[in-house]
Amino acid sequence: MGKLILRKFDTAKLPRTQYILAGNPIEGHIRFFAGYAGWNNTQLQKEINEDSWIIGETCKQHLLEENYRELWQTSMNELGNPYRLWAKYPQYPSCN
């Protein structure tokens, strides 16, 4: 287990598009999540400082190999209480 730190792909070595187009392996190295999130240059750090984010530890294999449908639930369970309860929270609470 190591601390999970979200960061940009290491473009100093090889930009991700070149890495992929060069036929390098993707499985086990890159995982795509569709969506968008954006912050200004200090917003994310401010939100982390305000405890708006849960920062936990995980391993590379967990992120790259876990079934995407189970990733959230597994991650919340691994954090233990009180987050374990969040893993059972219904997708649409108003329909519960």
MOPAC internal coordinates of N, CA, C and O (Angstrom, degrees):
PM7 1SCF
backbone

  N    0.0000 0     0.00 0     0.00 0    0    0    0
  C    1.4460 1     0.00 0     0.00 0    1    0    0
  C    1.5223 1   108.74 1     0.00 0    2    1    0
  O    1.2310 1   120.90 1   -40.86 1    3    2    1
  N    1.3048 1   115.88 1   139.14 1    3    2    1
  C    1.4450 1   121.50 1   176.18 1    5    3    2
  C    1.5134 1   108.94 1  -139.44 1    6    5    3
  O    1.2310 1   120.29 1   -18.13 1    7    6    5
  N    1.2819 1   117.06 1   161.87 1    7    6    5
  C    1.4643 1   120.59 1  -179.49 1    9    7    6
  C    1.5234 1   109.49 1   -67.50 1   10    9    7
  O    1.2310 1   120.65 1   -47.73 1   11   10    9
  N    1.3141 1   116.35 1   132.27 1   11   10    9
  C    1.4557 1   122.23 1   179.26 1   13   11   10
  C    1.5146 1   108.55 1   -81.23 1   14   13   11
  O    1.2310 1   120.92 1   -60.49 1   15   14   13
  N    1.3061 1   115.84 1   119.51 1   15   14   13
  C    1.4602 1   121.12 1   177.16 1   17   15   14
  C    1.5128 1   107.42 1  -125.27 1   18   17   15
  O    1.2310 1   121.02 1   -60.72 1   19   18   17
  N    1.2985 1   115.65 1   119.28 1   19   18   17
  C    1.4536 1   120.06 1   178.30 1   21   19   18
  C    1.5155 1   108.24 1   -81.40 1   22   21   19
  O    1.2310 1   120.96 1   -50.66 1   23   22   21
  N    1.3151 1   115.76 1   129.34 1   23   22   21
  C    1.4553 1   119.23 1  -179.52 1   25   23   22
  C    1.5146 1   109.54 1  -150.25 1   26   25   23
  O    1.2310 1   121.49 1   -12.99 1   27   26   25
  N    1.2973 1   114.75 1   167.01 1   27   26   25
  C    1.4590 1   120.76 1   176.87 1   29   27   26
  C    1.5149 1   109.86 1   -68.62 1   30   29   27
  O    1.2310 1   121.16 1   -26.89 1   31   30   29
  N    1.3184 1   115.38 1   153.11 1   31   30   29
  C    1.4578 1   121.24 1   174.46 1   33   31   30
  C    1.5278 1   107.69 1   -58.51 1   34   33   31
  O    1.2310 1   120.17 1   -36.55 1   35   34   33
  N    1.3084 1   117.28 1   143.45 1   35   34   33
  C    1.4633 1   121.46 1  -176.43 1   37   35   34
  C    1.5335 1   110.11 1   -69.97 1   38   37   35
  O    1.2310 1   121.05 1   -91.87 1   39   38   37
  N    1.3306 1   115.59 1    88.13 1   39   38   37
  C    1.4625 1   120.22 1  -177.17 1   41   39   38
  C    1.5234 1   112.43 1   -75.52 1   42   41   39
  O    1.2310 1   120.39 1   168.97 1   43   42   41
  N    1.3413 1   116.85 1   -11.03 1   43   42   41
  C    1.4709 1   118.81 1   177.52 1   45   43   42
  C    1.5294 1   109.94 1   -66.84 1   46   45   43
  O    1.2310 1   120.58 1   148.04 1   47   46   45
  N    1.3263 1   116.49 1   -31.96 1   47   46   45
  C    1.4615 1   120.14 1   179.75 1   49   47   46
  C    1.5272 1   110.66 1   -83.82 1   50   49   47
  O    1.2310 1   120.48 1   125.91 1   51   50   49
  N    1.3000 1   116.69 1   -54.09 1   51   50   49
  C    1.4543 1   120.66 1  -177.69 1   53   51   50
  C    1.5285 1   108.42 1  -165.97 1   54   53   51
  O    1.2310 1   119.18 1   -58.88 1   55   54   53
  N    1.3305 1   119.17 1   121.12 1   55   54   53
  C    1.4638 1   120.09 1   178.55 1   57   55   54
  C    1.5236 1   110.28 1   -56.29 1   58   57   55
  O    1.2310 1   120.56 1   -35.11 1   59   58   57
  N    1.3432 1   116.54 1   144.89 1   59   58   57
  C    1.4685 1   121.23 1  -173.80 1   61   59   58
  C    1.5149 1   113.10 1   -57.44 1   62   61   59
  O    1.2310 1   119.52 1   143.09 1   63   62   61
  N    1.3283 1   118.53 1   -36.91 1   63   62   61
  C    1.4668 1   118.43 1   179.33 1   65   63   62
  C    1.5181 1   110.68 1   -65.94 1   66   65   63
  O    1.2310 1   120.23 1   138.21 1   67   66   65
  N    1.3185 1   117.17 1   -41.79 1   67   66   65
  C    1.4632 1   120.04 1   177.40 1   69   67   66
  C    1.5254 1   110.46 1   -65.30 1   70   69   67
  O    1.2310 1   120.60 1   140.36 1   71   70   69
  N    1.3235 1   116.45 1   -39.64 1   71   70   69
  C    1.4596 1   121.45 1   178.63 1   73   71   70
  C    1.5321 1   110.18 1   -57.76 1   74   73   71
  O    1.2310 1   120.69 1   131.96 1   75   74   73
  N    1.3222 1   116.29 1   -48.04 1   75   74   73
  C    1.4643 1   121.34 1  -178.73 1   77   75   74
  C    1.5193 1   111.09 1   -68.73 1   78   77   75
  O    1.2310 1   120.34 1   131.48 1   79   78   77
  N    1.3346 1   116.95 1   -48.52 1   79   78   77
  C    1.4657 1   120.94 1  -177.81 1   81   79   78
  C    1.5295 1   112.52 1   -64.71 1   82   81   79
  O    1.2310 1   120.11 1   156.22 1   83   82   81
  N    1.3262 1   117.39 1   -23.78 1   83   82   81
  C    1.4600 1   120.60 1   178.29 1   85   83   82
  C    1.5266 1   111.68 1   -77.34 1   86   85   83
  O    1.2310 1   120.78 1   178.90 1   87   86   85
  N    1.3430 1   116.11 1    -1.10 1   87   86   85
  C    1.4590 1   119.92 1   177.78 1   89   87   86
  C    1.5110 1   114.59 1    82.58 1   90   89   87
  O    1.2310 1   120.74 1  -165.22 1   91   90   89
  N    1.3303 1   116.20 1    14.78 1   91   90   89
  C    1.4615 1   119.42 1   177.36 1   93   91   90
  C    1.5255 1   109.89 1   -67.26 1   94   93   91
  O    1.2310 1   119.99 1   -23.75 1   95   94   93
  N    1.3460 1   117.62 1   156.25 1   95   94   93
  C    1.4646 1   119.94 1  -178.79 1   97   95   94
  C    1.5212 1   111.98 1   -65.38 1   98   97   95
  O    1.2310 1   121.31 1   -42.06 1   99   98   97
  N    1.3114 1   115.10 1   137.94 1   99   98   97
  C    1.4641 1   121.01 1   177.69 1  101   99   98
  C    1.5219 1   109.47 1  -100.76 1  102  101   99
  O    1.2310 1   120.55 1   133.76 1  103  102  101
  N    1.3276 1   116.55 1   -46.24 1  103  102  101
  C    1.4580 1   120.45 1  -178.59 1  105  103  102
  C    1.5229 1   110.01 1   -58.98 1  106  105  103
  O    1.2310 1   121.68 1   -51.99 1  107  106  105
  N    1.3177 1   114.40 1   128.01 1  107  106  105
  C    1.4584 1   119.91 1  -178.48 1  109  107  106
  C    1.5143 1   113.95 1    84.83 1  110  109  107
  O    1.2310 1   119.99 1   174.93 1  111  110  109
  N    1.3449 1   117.62 1    -5.07 1  111  110  109
  C    1.4666 1   121.42 1  -179.40 1  113  111  110
  C    1.5201 1   112.72 1  -122.67 1  114  113  111
  O    1.2310 1   120.59 1   143.32 1  115  114  113
  N    1.3271 1   116.47 1   -36.68 1  115  114  113
  C    1.4626 1   121.19 1  -177.22 1  117  115  114
  C    1.5156 1   108.31 1  -137.01 1  118  117  115
  O    1.2310 1   120.15 1   -42.62 1  119  118  117
  N    1.3124 1   117.31 1   137.38 1  119  118  117
  C    1.4623 1   121.98 1   174.34 1  121  119  118
  C    1.5183 1   107.05 1  -131.76 1  122  121  119
  O    1.2310 1   120.99 1   -47.87 1  123  122  121
  N    1.3054 1   115.72 1   132.13 1  123  122  121
  C    1.4527 1   120.93 1  -177.69 1  125  123  122
  C    1.5240 1   110.33 1   -97.96 1  126  125  123
  O    1.2310 1   120.64 1   -46.34 1  127  126  125
  N    1.3291 1   116.38 1   133.66 1  127  126  125
  C    1.4556 1   123.20 1   173.83 1  129  127  126
  C    1.5258 1   106.02 1  -121.66 1  130  129  127
  O    1.2310 1   120.69 1   -58.61 1  131  130  129
  N    1.3232 1   116.28 1   121.39 1  131  130  129
  C    1.4627 1   120.34 1  -178.81 1  133  131  130
  C    1.5194 1   109.91 1   -78.26 1  134  133  131
  O    1.2310 1   120.81 1   -43.79 1  135  134  133
  N    1.2942 1   116.05 1   136.21 1  135  134  133
  C    1.4490 1   121.58 1   179.15 1  137  135  134
  C    1.5156 1   109.41 1   148.53 1  138  137  135
  O    1.2310 1   121.14 1     1.33 1  139  138  137
  N    1.2912 1   115.42 1  -178.67 1  139  138  137
  C    1.4548 1   119.17 1  -179.90 1  141  139  138
  C    1.5262 1   108.97 1  -145.64 1  142  141  139
  O    1.2310 1   120.72 1   -41.50 1  143  142  141
  N    1.2828 1   116.22 1   138.50 1  143  142  141
  C    1.4572 1   123.14 1   171.64 1  145  143  142
  C    1.5217 1   106.23 1  -145.45 1  146  145  143
  O    1.2310 1   120.73 1   -41.66 1  147  146  145
  N    1.2899 1   116.22 1   138.34 1  147  146  145
  C    1.4535 1   119.56 1  -179.50 1  149  147  146
  C    1.5144 1   111.38 1  -141.28 1  150  149  147
  O    1.2310 1   121.11 1   -34.70 1  151  150  149
  N    1.2962 1   115.49 1   145.30 1  151  150  149
  C    1.4541 1   121.71 1   178.86 1  153  151  150
  C    1.5189 1   108.81 1  -136.57 1  154  153  151
  O    1.2310 1   120.94 1   -25.39 1  155  154  153
  N    1.3411 1   115.81 1   154.61 1  155  154  153
  C    1.4568 1   117.41 1   171.35 1  157  155  154
  C    1.5254 1   107.46 1   -76.83 1  158  157  155
  O    1.2310 1   119.85 1     0.21 1  159  158  157
  N    1.3049 1   117.88 1  -179.79 1  159  158  157
  C    1.4665 1   120.89 1  -170.00 1  161  159  158
  C    1.5215 1   115.21 1   -65.03 1  162  161  159
  O    1.2310 1   118.45 1   162.78 1  163  162  161
  N    1.3205 1   120.57 1   -17.22 1  163  162  161
  C    1.4701 1   121.08 1   178.60 1  165  163  162
  C    1.5283 1   113.04 1  -122.78 1  166  165  163
  O    1.2310 1   120.15 1   173.34 1  167  166  165
  N    1.3092 1   117.32 1    -6.66 1  167  166  165
  C    1.4587 1   121.04 1  -173.22 1  169  167  166
  C    1.5318 1   113.19 1   -62.18 1  170  169  167
  O    1.2310 1   119.87 1   133.16 1  171  170  169
  N    1.3282 1   117.86 1   -46.84 1  171  170  169
  C    1.4624 1   119.97 1  -178.09 1  173  171  170
  C    1.5205 1   111.34 1   -61.79 1  174  173  171
  O    1.2310 1   119.96 1   134.48 1  175  174  173
  N    1.3328 1   117.68 1   -45.52 1  175  174  173
  C    1.4630 1   119.91 1   178.95 1  177  175  174
  C    1.5175 1   110.93 1   -61.77 1  178  177  175
  O    1.2310 1   120.25 1   141.25 1  179  178  177
  N    1.3274 1   117.12 1   -38.75 1  179  178  177
  C    1.4664 1   120.95 1   177.87 1  181  179  178
  C    1.5236 1   110.08 1   -62.05 1  182  181  179
  O    1.2310 1   120.11 1   135.57 1  183  182  181
  N    1.3350 1   117.39 1   -44.43 1  183  182  181
  C    1.4610 1   121.00 1   179.43 1  185  183  182
  C    1.5242 1   111.57 1   -64.62 1  186  185  183
  O    1.2310 1   120.11 1   142.75 1  187  186  185
  N    1.3275 1   117.40 1   -37.25 1  187  186  185
  C    1.4641 1   120.93 1   176.30 1  189  187  186
  C    1.5245 1   109.73 1   -64.38 1  190  189  187
  O    1.2310 1   120.27 1   135.68 1  191  190  189
  N    1.3227 1   117.09 1   -44.32 1  191  190  189
  C    1.4654 1   121.58 1   179.04 1  193  191  190
  C    1.5288 1   112.04 1   -63.03 1  194  193  191
  O    1.2310 1   120.30 1   150.91 1  195  194  193
  N    1.3282 1   117.03 1   -29.09 1  195  194  193
  C    1.4760 1   122.31 1   179.26 1  197  195  194
  C    1.5281 1   112.00 1   -85.37 1  198  197  195
  O    1.2310 1   119.96 1  -175.70 1  199  198  197
  N    1.3266 1   117.69 1     4.30 1  199  198  197
  C    1.4705 1   123.37 1  -177.19 1  201  199  198
  C    1.5202 1   112.77 1    61.47 1  202  201  199
  O    1.2310 1   120.71 1  -145.61 1  203  202  201
  N    1.3349 1   116.25 1    34.39 1  203  202  201
  C    1.4556 1   121.11 1   175.75 1  205  203  202
  C    1.5298 1   111.39 1   -83.15 1  206  205  203
  O    1.2310 1   120.45 1   169.62 1  207  206  205
  N    1.3121 1   116.75 1   -10.38 1  207  206  205
  C    1.4625 1   122.86 1  -178.47 1  209  207  206
  C    1.5158 1   109.22 1  -120.81 1  210  209  207
  O    1.2310 1   120.88 1   -32.07 1  211  210  209
  N    1.3150 1   115.93 1   147.93 1  211  210  209
  C    1.4541 1   122.15 1   171.60 1  213  211  210
  C    1.5221 1   105.89 1   -98.63 1  214  213  211
  O    1.2310 1   120.51 1   -60.67 1  215  214  213
  N    1.2889 1   116.63 1   119.33 1  215  214  213
  C    1.4620 1   120.48 1   179.11 1  217  215  214
  C    1.5207 1   106.72 1  -112.30 1  218  217  215
  O    1.2310 1   121.29 1   -59.85 1  219  218  217
  N    1.3215 1   115.14 1   120.15 1  219  218  217
  C    1.4528 1   120.13 1  -177.40 1  221  219  218
  C    1.5095 1   111.38 1  -127.76 1  222  221  219
  O    1.2310 1   121.42 1     5.41 1  223  222  221
  N    1.3070 1   114.88 1  -174.59 1  223  222  221
  C    1.4593 1   120.96 1   179.36 1  225  223  222
  C    1.5171 1   109.13 1  -110.00 1  226  225  223
  O    1.2310 1   120.95 1   -34.78 1  227  226  225
  N    1.2973 1   115.79 1   145.22 1  227  226  225
  C    1.4537 1   122.02 1   176.09 1  229  227  226
  C    1.5170 1   108.40 1  -157.66 1  230  229  227
  O    1.2310 1   120.90 1    -2.19 1  231  230  229
  N    1.2995 1   115.89 1   177.81 1  231  230  229
  C    1.4552 1   119.36 1   177.57 1  233  231  230
  C    1.5299 1   108.85 1  -114.86 1  234  233  231
  O    1.2310 1   121.11 1   -19.49 1  235  234  233
  N    1.3035 1   115.49 1   160.51 1  235  234  233
  C    1.4619 1   122.29 1  -178.68 1  237  235  234
  C    1.5273 1   110.94 1   -56.17 1  238  237  235
  O    1.2310 1   120.38 1   137.73 1  239  238  237
  N    1.3342 1   116.88 1   -42.27 1  239  238  237
  C    1.4575 1   120.62 1  -178.25 1  241  239  238
  C    1.5196 1   111.58 1   -61.34 1  242  241  239
  O    1.2310 1   120.54 1   143.32 1  243  242  241
  N    1.3164 1   116.58 1   -36.68 1  243  242  241
  C    1.4676 1   120.23 1   179.35 1  245  243  242
  C    1.5278 1   110.09 1   -59.09 1  246  245  243
  O    1.2310 1   120.53 1   133.41 1  247  246  245
  N    1.3136 1   116.60 1   -46.59 1  247  246  245
  C    1.4634 1   120.41 1  -178.71 1  249  247  246
  C    1.5245 1   112.91 1   -71.30 1  250  249  247
  O    1.2310 1   120.50 1   145.28 1  251  250  249
  N    1.3116 1   116.64 1   -34.72 1  251  250  249
  C    1.4608 1   120.09 1  -174.54 1  253  251  250
  C    1.5238 1   113.70 1   -89.52 1  254  253  251
  O    1.2310 1   119.48 1   156.92 1  255  254  253
  N    1.3240 1   118.59 1   -23.08 1  255  254  253
  C    1.4573 1   120.08 1  -172.79 1  257  255  254
  C    1.5172 1   115.02 1  -116.62 1  258  257  255
  O    1.2310 1   119.43 1   160.17 1  259  258  257
  N    1.3142 1   118.70 1   -19.83 1  259  258  257
  C    1.4650 1   121.43 1  -178.93 1  261  259  258
  C    1.5204 1   109.79 1   -62.86 1  262  261  259
  O    1.2310 1   120.62 1   -40.90 1  263  262  261
  N    1.3339 1   116.43 1   139.10 1  263  262  261
  C    1.4577 1   121.01 1   175.47 1  265  263  262
  C    1.5260 1   108.24 1   -57.85 1  266  265  263
  O    1.2310 1   120.09 1   -53.24 1  267  266  265
  N    1.3150 1   117.43 1   126.76 1  267  266  265
  C    1.4660 1   120.37 1  -174.39 1  269  267  266
  C    1.5228 1   112.31 1   -60.08 1  270  269  267
  O    1.2310 1   119.93 1   152.74 1  271  270  269
  N    1.3188 1   117.75 1   -27.26 1  271  270  269
  C    1.4694 1   120.70 1   179.38 1  273  271  270
  C    1.5346 1   111.53 1   -71.36 1  274  273  271
  O    1.2310 1   120.48 1   159.00 1  275  274  273
  N    1.3209 1   116.70 1   -21.00 1  275  274  273
  C    1.4572 1   121.22 1  -177.46 1  277  275  274
  C    1.5252 1   113.17 1  -109.29 1  278  277  275
  O    1.2310 1   120.15 1   176.97 1  279  278  277
  N    1.3258 1   117.31 1    -3.03 1  279  278  277
  C    1.4635 1   121.45 1  -173.75 1  281  279  278
  C    1.5229 1   112.90 1   -60.31 1  282  281  279
  O    1.2310 1   119.85 1   133.81 1  283  282  281
  N    1.3249 1   117.89 1   -46.19 1  283  282  281
  C    1.4716 1   121.05 1  -179.19 1  285  283  282
  C    1.5220 1   110.04 1   -63.66 1  286  285  283
  O    1.2310 1   120.36 1   130.25 1  287  286  285
  N    1.3262 1   116.93 1   -49.75 1  287  286  285
  C    1.4605 1   120.67 1  -177.59 1  289  287  286
  C    1.5303 1   110.98 1   -61.60 1  290  289  287
  O    1.2310 1   120.20 1   134.44 1  291  290  289
  N    1.3055 1   117.22 1   -45.56 1  291  290  289
  C    1.4557 1   121.31 1   179.44 1  293  291  290
  C    1.5306 1   110.64 1   -62.01 1  294  293  291
  O    1.2310 1   120.46 1   136.60 1  295  294  293
  N    1.3267 1   116.72 1   -43.40 1  295  294  293
  C    1.4681 1   120.93 1  -179.52 1  297  295  294
  C    1.5222 1   111.62 1   -62.62 1  298  297  295
  O    1.2310 1   120.29 1   135.61 1  299  298  297
  N    1.3233 1   117.06 1   -44.39 1  299  298  297
  C    1.4661 1   120.52 1   179.79 1  301  299  298
  C    1.5265 1   110.80 1   -66.50 1  302  301  299
  O    1.2310 1   120.25 1   140.14 1  303  302  301
  N    1.3274 1   117.14 1   -39.86 1  303  302  301
  C    1.4680 1   120.09 1   177.99 1  305  303  302
  C    1.5241 1   111.32 1   -62.81 1  306  305  303
  O    1.2310 1   120.38 1   139.90 1  307  306  305
  N    1.3244 1   116.88 1   -40.10 1  307  306  305
  C    1.4688 1   120.46 1  -179.61 1  309  307  306
  C    1.5256 1   112.51 1   -65.48 1  310  309  307
  O    1.2310 1   120.10 1   153.05 1  311  310  309
  N    1.3242 1   117.41 1   -26.95 1  311  310  309
  C    1.4633 1   120.59 1   178.51 1  313  311  310
  C    1.5269 1   112.01 1   -74.42 1  314  313  311
  O    1.2310 1   120.41 1   162.71 1  315  314  313
  N    1.3255 1   116.82 1   -17.29 1  315  314  313
  C    1.4616 1   120.18 1   179.75 1  317  315  314
  C    1.5237 1   111.46 1    78.64 1  318  317  315
  O    1.2310 1   121.36 1    14.99 1  319  318  317
  N    1.3338 1   115.00 1  -165.01 1  319  318  317
  C    1.4594 1   120.18 1  -179.16 1  321  319  318
  C    1.5159 1   110.61 1   -72.93 1  322  321  319
  O    1.2310 1   118.25 1   -33.30 1  323  322  321
  N    1.3125 1   120.94 1   146.70 1  323  322  321
  C    1.4594 1   128.45 1    -0.13 1  325  323  322
  C    1.5304 1   113.41 1   -86.11 1  326  325  323
  O    1.2310 1   119.79 1  -179.78 1  327  326  325
  N    1.3310 1   118.01 1     0.22 1  327  326  325
  C    1.4651 1   121.43 1  -174.19 1  329  327  326
  C    1.5197 1   113.00 1   -70.50 1  330  329  327
  O    1.2310 1   120.37 1   154.71 1  331  330  329
  N    1.3236 1   116.89 1   -25.29 1  331  330  329
  C    1.4601 1   121.15 1  -179.81 1  333  331  330
  C    1.5327 1   110.35 1   -55.42 1  334  333  331
  O    1.2310 1   120.31 1   144.40 1  335  334  333
  N    1.3174 1   117.01 1   -35.60 1  335  334  333
  C    1.4622 1   121.50 1   178.32 1  337  335  334
  C    1.5232 1   110.82 1   -62.64 1  338  337  335
  O    1.2310 1   119.87 1   144.09 1  339  338  337
  N    1.3186 1   117.85 1   -35.91 1  339  338  337
  C    1.4628 1   121.87 1   179.98 1  341  339  338
  C    1.5222 1   111.69 1   -62.56 1  342  341  339
  O    1.2310 1   120.32 1   151.04 1  343  342  341
  N    1.3190 1   116.99 1   -28.96 1  343  342  341
  C    1.4622 1   121.37 1  -179.93 1  345  343  342
  C    1.5232 1   111.12 1   -64.24 1  346  345  343
  O    1.2310 1   120.38 1   154.98 1  347  346  345
  N    1.3264 1   116.87 1   -25.02 1  347  346  345
  C    1.4556 1   121.37 1  -178.71 1  349  347  346
  C    1.5313 1   112.78 1   -97.74 1  350  349  347
  O    1.2310 1   120.52 1   177.54 1  351  350  349
  N    1.3091 1   116.61 1    -2.46 1  351  350  349
  C    1.4613 1   121.52 1  -178.00 1  353  351  350
  C    1.5224 1   109.12 1   -64.16 1  354  353  351
  O    1.2310 1   119.69 1   -49.45 1  355  354  353
  N    1.3320 1   118.19 1   130.55 1  355  354  353
  C    1.4662 1   119.91 1  -177.52 1  357  355  354
  C    1.5303 1   112.45 1   -66.44 1  358  357  355
  O    1.2310 1   121.23 1   -28.79 1  359  358  357
  N    1.3264 1   115.25 1   151.21 1  359  358  357
  C    1.4653 1   119.89 1  -179.50 1  361  359  358
  C    1.5318 1   110.52 1   -62.04 1  362  361  359
  O    1.2310 1   120.40 1   140.64 1  363  362  361
  N    1.3109 1   116.84 1   -39.36 1  363  362  361
  C    1.4705 1   121.52 1   179.39 1  365  363  362
  C    1.5267 1   107.78 1  -122.97 1  366  365  363
  O    1.2310 1   119.99 1   -92.82 1  367  366  365
  N    1.3392 1   117.63 1    87.18 1  367  366  365
  C    1.4740 1   121.14 1  -175.16 1  369  367  366
  C    1.5215 1   113.48 1   -56.89 1  370  369  367
  O    1.2310 1   119.61 1   146.97 1  371  370  369
  N    1.3180 1   118.36 1   -33.03 1  371  370  369
  C    1.4592 1   120.59 1  -177.80 1  373  371  370
  C    1.5369 1   111.92 1   -67.94 1  374  373  371
  O    1.2310 1   120.08 1   162.45 1  375  374  373
  N    1.3227 1   117.45 1   -17.55 1  375  374  373
  C    1.4609 1   121.33 1   179.22 1  377  375  374
  C    1.5244 1   111.66 1   -95.73 1  378  377  375
  O    1.2310 1   120.27 1  -176.90 1  379  378  377
  N    1.3113 1   117.09 1     3.10 1  379  378  377
  C    1.4639 1   121.30 1  -176.40 1  381  379  378
  C    1.5071 1   111.20 1   -79.35 1  382  381  379
  O    1.2310 1   120.10 1   180.00 1  383  382  381

